[in-house]
Amino acid sequence: MSICTDRMSDSNYLLDIKLIGNRKNARNDLKCWNFEVVVDSENTNYKDLIQSVVDKYPPGYLEVPHVQYYDDVLKTFAEVKSNQDVLTMFDIHHKRKAVVLFISYCGPSESFQPISEWDFEGKKAT
């Protein structure tokens, strides 16, 4: 994944990442860790996207990251599991050049519970 530090070009996207961590072990008073990064969509693939977050914010022992993005047109939280999903995510957001990305960690013996709703500053999206 190529993190961009120069001005926004046609292939750059702002990722608003909401790192939820493991919901089973999460603090009740903290909804998520939020950070932003600008990436070049032409040089970003699934593996590099996940690895860049895991390197900065490592999961617990044997925990696996699960990625979703919010599709504001369909009002859904789509899962990202492959390079094709990453391309689709960028294609859907090509006009705004911004993506709200959710990353949740889940233990190997736990079943992943996808995000189905989120409170965006007092406006609940389902």
N, C-alpha and C positions, 0 to 999 in steps of 0.2 A: 504494500500500500504506500502510495506516495502522499505524504503530508505536505501541503502547499503553504508557503509562507509569503508568496508574492500576491499580486492582485487577483481577483476572481477572473477566471477565464471561462469559456463555454463548457469546459469539461470539469470544472471545480464545483464541488457541492459542500455545503455546510452540514455536518452531521451533529445534531443535538442529541447527545448520547445520555440516556438515563440508565445508569448501572444500578440494578435492583439488588444484585447479590443473591444469596440463598434466602428465600422467603421464610423457610423453616427456622433459620438462625438470625433473621433480620431484627434490628431494633424496632420497637413499636413507634418510637418518636422520630424516626428518620425514614422518609418515604423512598428516597433514592439518592445516589451520588450523581450529580449532573455536571457534564463538561461538554465542550464543543471542540470540533476539529474540522479543518477544511481538507478534503481529499480530492485527488484527481481521479475521476471516474474511469478514465481510460487505463489507469495503472493500478486499479484496486480490484482485488479478487477476494473471494470468501475467506480463504485461509489467512491471508495477510490482514484482512480487516479484524478477524477474531484475534489473531496473534498480537496485534498492536494493542488491543485492550487488555488481554490476558497478561502481557508483559508488564503493563503499568499497574494493573489491578488484579493480582493473581487470585484465582479461586481457591477454596479450601481443598483439602486432600481428596482426590478423586472426583471433585466436582466438575461438571461439564457446562460450558456456556451455551445458552439458547438465545437466539437473536430474533427480534421481531421489529417491524417498522409500522408506523401509523400511516395508513392510506386515507388522507382527508377527503378524497372524493367518494370512495366507497364506505368510509367510516368503519374500517376494519383494521385489525392488527395482524398483518401477514407475517408468517414465519420466513426466515431466511436460512436456507440449509445448503445452498449451492452457489456456484458462480452465476448460474442463470438467474437465480433469485436476486442476486446483487444487481445484475443488469436490469432486471425488471423494476427493482426499487428505484434505480436512477432514472429509468425511462418514465416511470409514473410521476416523478418529481422534477421533470426537466424544465418546467416553467418557473417554479419557485427556487430551484437550486438549493433546497433545504429539506432535510429528512429528519424526522424524530425517530430515533433508533432506541430500542429497549434491549438490554442485555441482562438476563437472569442466570444465575448459577443454580445447578441442581445436582444433588448427590446421585450416585449410580443406582442406589436402591429406591430412590424417590421417583414418582412419575411427574413429568413436567406439566405444570399447570400454565397454559398460555395466558397472556394478558388478554382480557376481553373488554376491559374498560379502564379509563384513566381520567383523572381530574386535571384538565389543563387550565390551571389558574381559575378555579371556580366554575369552569365549563366542562361538565362531565361528558366524555366521549365514550360511546359504547359500540 
